[in-house]
């Protein structure tokens, strides 16, 4: 592997990584040489994910830490655990997120708050704790997982759209405050990705046809499509890239 993209010796924490996109990002970082800490709130599923990755990369390279990313005290505890038990945190991927589909007129405020807290506030909480350790060292990579809904909107997902739009500007705010200390903070905005959580949408003939017609690449994205951009943003190759959101969407957001 080119030295520019080599993550050997780097420690990465990926939130919401027991399955889906987060797990694929964790695998991609490990494949590039990083020591990876998985995170989630379901301890049993998290341990299963750790064992599966450790089978491929070795137990010394894969760890897990269960903590609630929506709690400031838990975020502090989780990042401290990584620093004390695995090593200095070099890379943080803020991936944890949820969806809630209800028309706005019927949306309960509690559900609005839950999505905003999970998809946006958590990135602020975990990102801030990571930065407290990264800034004194003068280096660090933070990658916020946004969405095509960072730029686009669809009916029934208002809190998700608001959260992902906010996450793009949080990425910019982090850059404005922390770039001078040697940190690079960027976002990845996936398009429609085929995962177990979107399988019902893939299986819906009308929705599937709409996605294929709306996407110039004429296919759903795969979790593997996101690994390369994540490795690039986590590596030395992106050292002068800051505050950007990279759309990995097969061209969806550039056409009408």
N, C-alpha and C positions, 0 to 999 in steps of 0.2 A: 504493500500500500504506500502511496505517496505520503511523504512526511507531513505535507500540508493537512491531510485528512486523518492522520493517525491520532487516535485518542488513548493510546496506551499510557497507563499510569494516571489517567484522569478519573475522577469520581463524579458520577452523575446520579441525580435523584429525579425520577419520573413519577409525578403524581397521577393517581388514577390509572395504574399500569398493570392491574391484575388480568386484564383482558383487553380486547379491541385495539384501538389506535395506540393507546398508551403502552400496551404490551409490545406492539410491533416497533414502536419508537425505542423502547428499552432494548429490544433485540438488535435493532440496527446500531445503536450506540455500543452495545457489547461486541458486536461483530467488528466494529472499528477499533476495538481494543479497550474500551472503557470498563471500569468497574462500576456496576449499576446497582442502585438501590430502588427496589420496587415499592410502591405505596398504594394503599387502599384502606377501606374501613372494614371490609369483610376479611377477618384474619385467616379464616380457613381457605378461602379462595386465593388469598395472597400467598399463603404458604405453598399451595399447589402450583401457582405461577412461578414462584421462586424455584421450586424443585424442577419444573420443566425447563427453565432457562439454565439452571445449574447443570442439568444433564448434558447440555450442549457446550457450555462455556466453563464449567468447573465451579464448585461451591465457593472458592475464594474470590471469584469475580462477580458473583450474584448474591445480593442480600435483599432483605425486605424490612420495612418498618411500617406498622399499621398506626396511622394517626388521622385525625379529622382535620382536613385542610381548611374547614370553615371556622375553626377556633383559633384565636390568636395564641393562646397558651399551648395548644396542641401543635400548632405550626412551629413554635419555638422549640418545643420538646423534640419534634421530629427532626428538625435541622440539626439541633444539638446532638441528637443520637448519631446521625450520620458523621458529624465532625469527630465525635469521640470514639466511635466504634469502627468506622470504615476509613475515614481520612478526610482531608480538607475538601470541601465541596467545590468542584470546578464548574459543574454544569447542572442547571436546574431546568427541567421541562415542566411547565405548568399545564397539565393536560386534563386534570379532573373536571368533569362537567356532567350536567344532566339536561334533559329536555322535558318539556311539559306542554302538551298540545291542547289548548282550550281557546275559543274566541275571547277577545279582550272583554267584551261585555259580560262574559260569564266567569272571568278569571278571578279567583280568590286572591286577595292580597298576600295571604300566607304562601301561596304557590309562586306568586311573583317574587317575593322576598327569597324563597328557597332557591329559585333558579339564579337570581342575581348573586346571592351569597356564594353558591357553589361554583358558578361559572366565571364570576368576575372578582368578588371580594377575596376568594381563596388565593388567586394569583397575586393580589396585593399582599396578603398575609405571609404566604410562603416566600414570595419574592423578596419581601422586606427582610425576613429572617436570613435568607441566603445572602443578601447584600451586606448585612451586618458583618458577616464573616469574609465575604469576597473583597469588600472595599479596602480593609487594612492590608490585604495581600496584593492589591493592585491588579487583580485579574478575575475574570469570571464570565460565564455565558448563561444568560437566561433566555429561554425560548417559550413564548406564550402561544398555546394552541388556540387559534381563532377559528374562523369558518368563512365560507362564502357569505354567510349571513352577517359577517362584518360589514359587507357592502350592500347586500341584497336583503329583501324582506319577503316573507310569505305569510298568508293568513294563518292564524291560530298559534303562532310561536313568538308572540311579542316579547316576553321576558328574555328568551334566548337571543333574539335579534338585538335587543338593548344591551344585553351582557356582552355579546361578541363585538358589537360596535364599541362599547366601552373598553374592552380588552385591547383593542387596537390603540386607543388613545392612552391607556395605561402603559402600554409598551413605549409610547413616545414620552410619556412623563418620566418613566424610569430612565430612559436615555438622557433626558434633559438634566436629571439630577445625578446620575451615576456614571455616565460615559467618561467624564474627566478622571474618574478613579480607575479606569482601565477595564470597565465592564462593557460587554456588548449585549444589548437586549433587543431581540427581534421576535417577530411572530411568524407562524405558519398558518395559512388559512386553507384547510382542506376543502375540496369540493364534496360531492356526494360519494362517500366511500362505502364499499360493500363490506359490511361486518355482520356479526350475529345480531347486533342491535338494529341494523337497517334491513335485515333479511325480509321482514314483512313488506317493506317498500319495494324491494327488488321483485318480490313475488306478486305485487300488484301490477297487472298488465298495463293499466292506464298510466300509473305513475312511472313505471319503468320506461314506457314509450316516451313519456314527457322528458325524462332525464336524458335518454339517448338522443332525442331530437334537440334538446337545449344545450347539449355539450358538444362542441366542435370535434373533440376526440371520439365521440360516439360510443362511449363506454362509461361504466362506473369506475371510479378510482379503486385501487386496492391499498391495503395498509402498507404494502411494500413500496408503493409510490411515494410514501412520506418519509421513508427512512433516509434516503439520500439527502434531501434538503435539511433534515434534522442533523445529520452528521456534519454537513457543511457549516451550518450555523453554530455547531458545538466545537468546531475545529479552528485551528490557526488560519485556515483559508478565508475566514470571514472577519478577520480582525479589524477591518475598517468599514464593516457593515453595521449600522446602528439605527435603531428606531424604525426598521422596515417591517412590513408584513408581506410575506411571500405567498402568493396564491398558487396552490397546487390543485387545480380544478379542471384540467383538460380544456381550458379556454372558456369556461362557462361565463365568467364575469367580464369578458371582453366583447361579447356579442349581444345583440338585442333580439 
